[in-house]
Amino acid sequence: MNRVKFKIIILMVLSIGLWGCEDSTLDVELFGSIQGVVLSASDNTPLEGVSISTTPASAAVLTDAEGMFTLNKVPLGDVTVAASLKDYIQASISVKVLEDETSTVEFTLEKEELQGSVIFSIPAPVDGMADTDVAIDLSWHTEIEKIENVTYDVFMFDQDAIDKTLIVENLEDTTYTVSGLFSNTTYHWYVVANKDDKTWKSDTWSFRTLSARSLEIVFARKVDGNYQLMATDINGDQVAQLTKFSNNRNWFPLINPQYVDQLLYTSNADGDHHIYTCDRDGKNVQRVTDLPNEGYFNNGEGICWSPDGKRILFSSYSKLYSIKKDGTDLKLIKTAPEGRHFIARDWNKYTGKILVETVGEKSYDSEIYMMDGDGSNFEMLVDNLPGHIGEPSFSIDGKQLLYTRDMSELQSTDGRQLDVHIFLKTLATAEEEDLSTQKPLGTNDINPRFSVTGGSIIFVNTNNTGTEQRNIQRIALDENDENDVDNNGRSLIVADGEMPFWGIKI
């Protein structure tokens, strides 16, 4: 046999051998099957239409009306079987599949709860909005999936706050009204949706309130047990809080007649009652006095601006002083008659005259005087009549004055008054007019002041027990007064307020 033939024979033998080896290693795929049932976990009833699948993958099936299913031709080995149905929590079971055998499984599916979502959008006021009202509606839009009966908690805090304040909880609506906000202040707010123990939080939005310089009436209000300065418009539609000290009272606010962006008030922030200034938004607070503004039945009452707005008139026991608004150049103007204390009241621009009240050791021992700006020409205007008299203030032109008198003539040692009326006295003729003829029985009219136009008076009406709410009202003296529509009618400006002053609007 030659060498060529030998090589051919060898190659044929090797080929036959290789083919033989390939045939001997071919695998035959083997299968088993899986049967099972799917039940509801809550009541053990069968669930129809449950999708059954495996990993590694085989044919997927749905359960029948009895909750039953069968998976045929499942590859041997460890297989994970999954059962899923809408509104139920998916479940899976690991099972070993054996050759030509049927493995069984049983599923119980839990109902899916609170797996939905709340999406917040479209806040009002728009995020970052400026010059909003100090009474404002907060609102938001929600997109809710798979959840019912959601409630809302609203949180809000101003630019200086450390803590987030919960202002309302368990609200069912998507609108909430807040009022009495500080003026010229940035507020941040957000909403939390609640359902049982699950919550969804909105973004944090912000807005900035308008300046109180546009609110012409300042007054005091009791807030959390202490008095704070407030401001409102002539209709009482907007009310802004100016001060926010928690442990002292701030009251008797007055707008500077010349530098109209400045306020004067008294506070016991340092113990005794002292005089302070701030701007119309309640910021830039400065203490003015070292001497206390106190005396018989005087807890910070009776302060006023000089006509040029550069000085402040106040009383400290029996002494009447003026001082520059920066706290310098203290000047003694007058000493009260023996056994009496001053309560300063008003200083008129056109006449230069000063109005004061003097009080003895009894609250009903009171008189009203007028004097020149230097303390000369000290003249009694209202004598020590039966019952308490006080709170005098000038008309715009200085030719008339307002004052109060308790017509019950009660001489109570605790200062109680039963029937306080407001009187308008014309200085040239000494004629007087009772402005409280329409006052409700059992109430007192107190804190009278002329409006900035002089066509109205503003004052406070309150129950004579001293325990009920005090309300700021006005009476029109001039039927042509543009700020009033009812001649001689009493109208409400704002509820829950006292010590009002009507100044120039900026």
C-alpha positions as CSV (number, residue, x, y, z in Angstrom):
1,M,0.0,0.0,0.0
2,N,1.5,3.2,-1.0
3,R,1.8,6.3,1.3
4,V,-1.1,8.2,-0.4
5,K,-3.6,5.5,0.1
6,F,-2.5,5.0,3.7
7,K,-3.2,8.7,4.5
8,I,-6.7,8.4,3.0
9,I,-7.6,5.3,5.0
10,I,-6.4,7.0,8.2
11,L,-8.5,10.1,7.6
12,M,-11.6,8.0,6.9
13,V,-11.1,6.1,10.1
14,L,-10.7,9.3,12.1
15,S,-13.8,10.8,10.6
16,I,-15.9,7.8,11.4
17,G,-14.6,7.9,15.0
18,L,-15.5,11.6,15.4
19,W,-19.0,11.0,14.1
20,G,-19.4,8.2,16.5
21,C,-18.4,10.4,19.4
22,E,-20.8,13.2,18.5
23,D,-23.8,10.9,18.4
24,S,-22.9,9.6,21.8
25,T,-23.0,13.0,23.7
26,L,-26.5,14.3,22.5
27,D,-28.9,15.1,25.6
28,V,-32.6,14.4,25.7
29,E,-34.5,17.3,27.4
30,L,-36.6,16.1,30.4
31,F,-39.7,17.8,31.9
32,G,-42.1,17.8,34.9
33,S,-45.2,19.7,35.7
34,I,-46.6,22.1,38.3
35,Q,-50.1,22.4,39.5
36,G,-51.4,24.9,42.0
37,V,-54.2,27.1,43.4
38,V,-54.3,30.8,44.2
39,L,-56.5,32.0,47.1
40,S,-57.3,35.4,48.6
41,A,-55.5,35.9,52.0
42,S,-58.5,37.8,53.4
43,D,-61.2,35.1,53.0
44,N,-59.5,32.1,51.5
45,T,-61.6,32.3,48.3
46,P,-60.2,31.3,44.9
47,L,-58.9,34.1,42.7
48,E,-59.5,33.8,38.9
49,G,-57.4,35.4,36.2
50,V,-54.1,35.4,38.2
51,S,-51.1,35.4,36.0
52,I,-48.7,32.5,36.7
53,S,-45.2,32.6,35.3
54,T,-41.8,30.8,36.1
55,T,-38.1,31.5,36.3
56,P,-36.5,30.0,34.3
57,A,-39.2,30.8,31.8
58,S,-41.8,28.3,30.7
59,A,-45.3,28.8,29.3
60,A,-47.4,31.4,31.3
61,V,-51.0,30.6,32.3
62,L,-54.0,32.2,34.1
63,T,-55.9,30.6,37.0
64,D,-59.5,29.4,36.3
65,A,-62.7,30.1,38.2
66,E,-61.5,27.7,40.9
67,G,-58.2,29.5,41.2
68,M,-56.5,26.5,39.7
69,F,-53.6,26.4,37.2
70,T,-51.3,23.8,35.5
71,L,-47.9,24.3,34.0
72,N,-46.8,21.5,31.7
73,K,-43.4,20.8,30.2
74,V,-41.5,22.7,32.9
75,P,-37.7,22.0,32.8
76,L,-36.3,20.0,35.7
77,G,-34.6,21.6,38.6
78,D,-35.3,24.5,40.9
79,V,-38.0,26.8,39.5
80,T,-39.5,30.0,41.0
81,V,-43.3,30.4,40.3
82,A,-44.8,33.9,40.5
83,A,-48.5,34.8,40.9
84,S,-49.6,38.4,40.1
85,L,-53.0,40.1,40.0
86,K,-54.0,43.7,39.8
87,D,-54.6,45.3,43.2
88,Y,-52.9,42.4,44.9
89,I,-49.3,42.1,46.1
90,Q,-47.3,39.7,43.9
91,A,-46.2,36.4,45.5
92,S,-43.6,33.8,44.5
93,I,-42.7,30.3,45.6
94,S,-39.6,28.1,44.9
95,V,-40.3,24.5,43.9
96,K,-38.2,21.6,42.7
97,V,-39.4,20.0,39.4
98,L,-38.8,16.3,39.0
99,E,-38.8,14.1,35.8
100,D,-42.4,13.0,34.9
101,E,-43.7,14.2,38.2
102,T,-46.2,16.9,39.2
103,S,-45.2,19.4,41.9
104,T,-47.9,21.3,43.7
105,V,-48.0,24.8,45.2
106,E,-50.6,27.0,46.9
107,F,-50.6,30.9,46.9
108,T,-52.4,33.3,49.2
109,L,-52.4,36.8,47.8
110,E,-52.6,39.9,50.0
111,K,-54.8,42.9,48.9
112,E,-52.6,45.8,47.9
113,E,-53.3,48.8,50.2
114,L,-52.0,52.4,50.0
115,Q,-49.7,51.7,47.1
116,G,-51.0,54.7,45.2
117,S,-49.6,58.2,45.2
118,V,-50.4,61.9,45.7
119,I,-48.8,64.4,43.4
120,F,-49.0,68.1,44.4
121,S,-49.1,71.0,41.8
122,I,-50.4,74.5,41.0
123,P,-50.0,76.2,44.4
124,A,-51.7,79.5,45.1
125,P,-50.2,82.0,45.7
126,V,-47.8,81.2,43.0
127,D,-44.4,80.2,44.4
128,G,-42.3,83.3,45.0
129,M,-45.2,85.8,44.7
130,A,-44.7,89.2,46.2
131,D,-47.0,91.8,47.8
132,T,-49.7,89.3,48.8
133,D,-52.5,90.3,51.2
134,V,-51.9,89.6,54.9
135,A,-55.1,87.5,54.8
136,I,-54.7,85.0,52.0
137,D,-56.1,81.7,50.7
138,L,-53.6,78.9,50.4
139,S,-54.6,76.3,47.8
140,W,-53.0,73.5,45.9
141,H,-54.0,70.9,43.3
142,T,-53.5,67.1,43.8
143,E,-53.4,64.1,41.5
144,I,-54.4,61.1,43.5
145,E,-54.1,57.4,42.5
146,K,-55.6,54.4,44.3
147,I,-56.3,56.3,47.5
148,E,-59.5,57.6,49.0
149,N,-60.3,59.9,51.9
150,V,-57.0,61.7,52.0
151,T,-56.6,64.5,54.6
152,Y,-54.0,67.3,54.6
153,D,-51.8,69.1,57.2
154,V,-50.5,72.5,56.3
155,F,-47.2,73.8,57.7
156,M,-46.0,77.4,57.5
157,F,-43.1,79.4,58.8
158,D,-41.7,82.9,58.2
159,Q,-38.2,83.9,57.1
160,D,-36.9,84.1,60.7
161,A,-38.5,81.0,62.1
162,I,-36.6,77.9,63.2
163,D,-39.5,75.5,63.7
164,K,-42.1,74.6,61.1
165,T,-45.6,75.5,62.5
166,L,-48.5,73.3,61.9
167,I,-51.4,75.7,61.1
168,V,-54.1,73.2,60.3
169,E,-54.4,69.4,60.4
170,N,-56.8,66.8,59.0
171,L,-58.1,69.2,56.4
172,E,-60.3,67.6,53.9
173,D,-60.3,70.5,51.4
174,T,-57.4,71.7,49.3
175,T,-57.8,75.4,50.4
176,Y,-57.1,77.1,53.7
177,T,-57.3,80.7,54.7
178,V,-54.7,82.3,56.9
179,S,-54.9,85.8,58.3
180,G,-53.1,88.2,60.7
181,L,-49.8,87.6,58.9
182,F,-46.8,89.9,59.5
183,S,-46.4,92.6,56.9
184,N,-43.4,92.7,54.5
185,T,-42.5,89.1,55.5
186,T,-41.5,86.1,53.4
187,Y,-43.5,83.0,54.4
188,H,-42.7,79.4,53.4
189,W,-45.3,76.7,53.4
190,Y,-45.9,73.1,52.4
191,V,-48.7,70.4,52.6
192,V,-48.6,66.8,53.8
193,A,-51.2,64.4,52.6
194,N,-52.2,61.6,55.0
195,K,-53.9,58.3,54.8
196,D,-53.6,56.1,57.8
197,D,-49.8,55.7,58.5
198,K,-48.7,56.8,55.0
199,T,-47.8,60.4,54.0
200,W,-46.9,62.4,50.9
201,K,-45.2,65.8,51.2
202,S,-45.4,68.6,48.7
203,D,-42.6,70.9,47.6
204,T,-42.0,74.0,49.9
205,W,-43.4,77.1,48.4
206,S,-43.1,80.8,49.4
207,F,-44.7,84.2,49.1
208,R,-44.1,87.7,50.5
209,T,-46.7,89.9,52.2
210,L,-47.3,93.5,51.3
211,S,-45.9,96.4,53.3
212,A,-48.1,97.7,56.2
213,R,-47.3,101.2,55.0
214,S,-50.4,100.9,52.8
215,L,-52.6,100.2,55.9
216,E,-53.6,103.5,57.5
217,I,-55.0,102.4,60.9
218,V,-52.7,101.0,63.6
219,F,-54.0,99.5,66.8
220,A,-53.3,96.9,69.6
221,R,-54.6,93.4,69.9
222,K,-54.3,90.7,72.5
223,V,-52.4,87.8,71.0
224,D,-51.5,84.7,73.1
225,G,-52.0,86.6,76.3
226,N,-50.0,89.7,75.4
227,Y,-50.7,92.8,73.3
228,Q,-49.1,93.2,69.9
229,L,-49.2,96.0,67.4
230,M,-51.5,95.5,64.3
231,A,-52.4,97.5,61.2
232,T,-55.5,97.5,59.0
233,D,-57.1,99.4,56.2
234,I,-60.2,101.6,56.8
235,N,-62.6,98.7,55.9
236,G,-60.8,96.1,58.1
237,D,-60.3,93.9,55.0
238,Q,-56.7,93.3,55.7
239,V,-55.1,93.0,59.1
240,A,-51.3,92.6,59.6
241,Q,-49.4,91.9,62.7
242,L,-46.4,94.2,63.2
243,T,-44.7,93.0,66.4
244,K,-44.2,89.4,67.6
245,F,-42.6,89.5,71.0
246,S,-44.1,86.7,73.1
247,N,-43.5,87.8,76.8
248,N,-44.4,91.5,76.8
249,R,-47.1,93.9,75.8
250,N,-46.8,96.4,73.0
251,W,-49.5,99.0,72.7
252,F,-50.7,102.6,72.1
253,P,-49.2,102.9,68.6
254,L,-49.0,106.3,66.8
255,I,-47.9,107.1,63.3
256,N,-45.4,109.9,63.0
257,P,-47.2,112.9,61.4
258,Q,-44.2,113.9,59.3
259,Y,-41.9,110.8,59.0
260,V,-44.9,108.6,58.2
261,D,-42.9,105.4,57.9
262,Q,-42.3,105.5,61.6
263,L,-44.3,104.3,64.6
264,L,-44.2,105.2,68.2
265,Y,-45.5,102.9,71.0
266,T,-44.9,101.8,74.6
267,S,-43.7,98.3,75.7
268,N,-42.8,96.6,79.0
269,A,-40.2,94.5,77.2
270,D,-37.6,95.8,79.7
271,G,-39.8,95.5,82.8
272,D,-41.2,99.1,83.2
273,H,-43.1,100.7,80.4
274,H,-40.8,102.6,78.1
275,I,-41.2,104.3,74.7
276,Y,-40.0,102.6,71.5
277,T,-40.0,103.4,67.8
278,C,-40.1,101.1,64.9
279,D,-41.0,101.4,61.2
280,R,-44.5,100.8,59.8
281,D,-43.7,97.1,59.3
282,G,-42.6,96.6,62.9
283,K,-38.9,96.3,62.1
284,N,-35.9,98.4,63.3
285,V,-37.1,98.6,66.9
286,Q,-35.4,101.3,69.0
287,R,-35.9,102.1,72.7
288,V,-36.2,105.8,73.3
289,T,-36.6,106.5,77.1
290,D,-34.7,105.7,80.3
291,L,-37.4,107.1,82.5
292,P,-40.5,104.9,82.7
293,N,-43.7,106.1,81.1
294,E,-45.8,105.3,84.2
295,G,-47.8,106.9,87.0
296,Y,-51.2,106.8,88.7
297,F,-53.4,104.6,86.4
298,N,-50.8,105.0,83.6
299,N,-49.2,101.8,82.2
300,G,-47.6,103.4,79.1
301,E,-50.6,105.6,78.1
302,G,-50.5,109.2,76.9
303,I,-47.6,109.4,74.5
304,C,-47.7,111.5,71.4
305,W,-45.5,113.0,68.7
306,S,-44.6,116.6,68.5
307,P,-46.1,118.3,65.4
308,D,-42.9,118.2,63.5
309,G,-42.4,114.5,64.2
310,K,-39.0,115.0,65.8
311,R,-39.8,114.8,69.4
312,I,-42.0,112.7,71.7
313,L,-44.1,113.9,74.6
314,F,-44.5,111.6,77.6
315,S,-45.1,111.6,81.3
316,S,-43.3,109.9,84.2
317,Y,-45.3,110.2,87.3
318,S,-45.8,113.9,88.1
319,K,-43.4,115.1,85.4
320,L,-44.2,115.9,81.8
321,Y,-41.3,115.6,79.4
322,S,-40.3,115.9,75.7
323,I,-37.4,114.0,74.2
324,K,-35.9,113.6,70.7
325,K,-37.0,110.5,69.0
326,D,-33.4,109.1,69.1
327,G,-33.5,109.3,72.9
328,T,-31.5,112.4,73.4
329,D,-32.2,116.0,74.7
330,L,-34.7,115.2,77.5
331,K,-36.6,118.3,78.5
332,L,-38.9,118.9,81.5
333,I,-42.0,120.8,80.4
334,K,-44.3,120.8,83.4
335,T,-44.8,119.4,86.9
336,A,-48.3,118.3,87.8
337,P,-50.3,119.9,90.7
338,E,-49.4,118.4,94.1
339,G,-50.7,114.9,94.6
340,R,-51.4,114.3,90.9
341,H,-49.7,112.6,88.0
342,F,-49.7,113.5,84.4
343,I,-50.9,111.4,81.5
344,A,-49.8,113.2,78.3
345,R,-52.3,113.0,75.4
346,D,-52.0,115.2,72.4
347,W,-49.9,118.0,70.8
348,N,-51.6,120.0,68.0
349,K,-49.8,121.1,64.9
350,Y,-51.8,124.3,64.2
351,T,-52.1,125.8,67.6
352,G,-49.0,124.3,69.3
353,K,-51.1,123.4,72.3
354,I,-50.7,120.3,74.4
355,L,-53.5,118.3,76.0
356,V,-52.9,116.4,79.2
357,E,-54.9,114.5,81.8
358,T,-54.0,114.7,85.5
359,V,-55.0,111.9,87.8
360,G,-55.0,111.6,91.6
361,E,-54.8,108.4,93.7
362,K,-58.3,107.5,92.7
363,S,-59.0,106.7,89.1
364,Y,-62.1,108.8,89.0
365,D,-60.1,111.9,90.4
366,S,-59.3,113.2,86.9
367,E,-59.1,116.5,85.0
368,I,-58.2,117.7,81.5
369,Y,-55.8,120.6,80.9
370,M,-54.4,122.5,77.9
371,M,-51.1,124.3,77.8
372,D,-48.5,125.8,75.4
373,G,-45.7,123.7,74.1
374,D,-43.4,125.1,76.8
375,G,-45.7,124.3,79.6
376,S,-47.0,127.9,80.1
377,N,-50.7,129.0,80.0
378,F,-51.8,125.9,82.0
379,E,-55.6,126.0,81.6
380,M,-58.3,123.5,82.8
381,L,-60.7,122.4,80.0
382,V,-62.8,119.7,81.8
383,D,-63.2,119.8,85.6
384,N,-63.2,116.9,88.0
385,L,-66.8,115.8,87.2
386,P,-68.5,112.9,88.9
387,G,-67.3,109.6,87.3
388,H,-64.1,109.2,85.4
389,I,-63.1,111.5,82.6
390,G,-60.1,111.2,80.3
391,E,-58.6,110.3,77.0
392,P,-58.6,113.8,75.4
393,S,-57.4,114.4,71.8
394,F,-57.5,117.4,69.5
395,S,-59.3,117.8,66.2
396,I,-57.1,118.4,63.2
397,D,-57.3,122.2,63.5
398,G,-57.1,122.2,67.3
399,K,-60.4,123.9,67.8
400,Q,-62.2,121.0,69.2
401,L,-61.4,118.0,71.4
402,L,-62.7,114.6,72.1
403,Y,-62.8,113.1,75.6
404,T,-64.6,110.3,77.5
405,R,-66.8,110.4,80.6
406,D,-68.6,107.7,82.5
407,M,-72.1,108.9,82.7
408,S,-73.0,106.4,85.4
409,E,-70.8,108.6,87.7
410,L,-69.5,105.4,89.3
411,Q,-66.7,106.1,91.7
412,S,-65.0,102.6,91.8
413,T,-61.7,102.1,93.4
414,D,-60.8,99.5,90.8
415,G,-61.4,101.9,87.9
416,R,-64.4,100.2,86.5
417,Q,-66.7,102.3,84.3
418,L,-70.3,101.4,83.4
419,D,-71.5,103.9,80.8
420,V,-68.7,105.7,79.0
421,H,-69.7,108.2,76.4
422,I,-67.6,110.2,73.9
423,F,-68.0,114.0,73.9
424,L,-67.0,116.5,71.3
425,K,-66.2,119.9,72.9
426,T,-65.8,123.1,70.9
427,L,-63.1,125.3,72.7
428,A,-64.3,128.7,71.6
429,T,-67.9,128.2,72.8
430,A,-67.4,125.4,75.4
431,E,-70.4,123.7,73.7
432,E,-70.4,119.9,74.0
433,E,-72.0,117.1,71.9
434,D,-72.6,113.6,73.0
435,L,-71.4,111.3,70.2
436,S,-72.5,108.1,72.0
437,T,-76.3,108.5,71.8
438,Q,-76.5,105.3,69.7
439,K,-74.2,103.3,72.0
440,P,-75.7,99.9,72.9
441,L,-76.7,99.6,76.5
442,G,-74.2,98.0,78.9
443,T,-71.2,99.1,76.8
444,N,-68.5,101.7,76.9
445,D,-67.1,103.9,74.1
446,I,-63.4,104.5,74.7
447,N,-60.1,105.4,73.0
448,P,-61.5,108.1,70.7
449,R,-59.4,109.7,68.0
450,F,-60.1,111.9,64.9
451,S,-59.6,110.3,61.5
452,V,-56.8,111.6,59.4
453,T,-59.3,113.8,57.5
454,G,-61.1,115.0,60.6
455,G,-64.4,113.9,59.1
456,S,-64.8,110.9,61.3
457,I,-63.8,109.6,64.7
458,I,-62.5,106.1,65.4
459,F,-63.0,104.6,68.8
460,V,-63.5,101.3,70.7
461,N,-66.8,99.8,71.9
462,T,-66.7,97.1,74.5
463,N,-68.9,95.5,77.2
464,N,-68.7,97.3,80.5
465,T,-67.6,94.2,82.3
466,G,-64.2,94.4,80.7
467,T,-64.2,90.7,79.9
468,E,-65.6,90.7,76.3
469,Q,-64.1,91.5,72.9
470,R,-63.2,95.1,72.1
471,N,-64.1,96.3,68.6
472,I,-62.8,99.3,66.7
473,Q,-65.7,101.4,65.2
474,R,-66.1,104.8,63.6
475,I,-68.7,107.5,63.5
476,A,-69.0,110.0,60.6
477,L,-69.0,113.7,61.7
478,D,-69.1,115.0,58.1
479,E,-71.5,113.6,55.6
480,N,-69.0,114.5,52.9
481,D,-66.2,112.5,54.5
482,E,-64.9,110.3,51.7
483,N,-64.1,107.5,54.1
484,D,-67.6,107.2,55.5
485,V,-71.0,106.7,54.0
486,D,-73.4,106.9,57.0
487,N,-73.7,110.3,58.5
488,N,-73.7,109.8,62.3
489,G,-73.9,106.1,61.9
490,R,-71.7,103.6,63.8
491,S,-69.8,101.2,61.6
492,L,-67.4,98.4,62.4
493,I,-63.8,98.7,61.2
494,V,-62.2,95.7,62.7
495,A,-63.2,93.3,65.5
496,D,-60.9,92.5,68.4
497,G,-58.8,95.6,68.6
498,E,-58.2,98.7,70.8
499,M,-56.1,101.8,71.1
500,P,-56.6,102.8,67.4
501,F,-54.8,105.6,65.5
502,W,-55.6,106.7,62.0
503,G,-52.5,108.0,60.2
504,I,-51.4,108.9,56.8
505,K,-51.4,106.1,54.2
506,I,-48.2,105.8,52.1
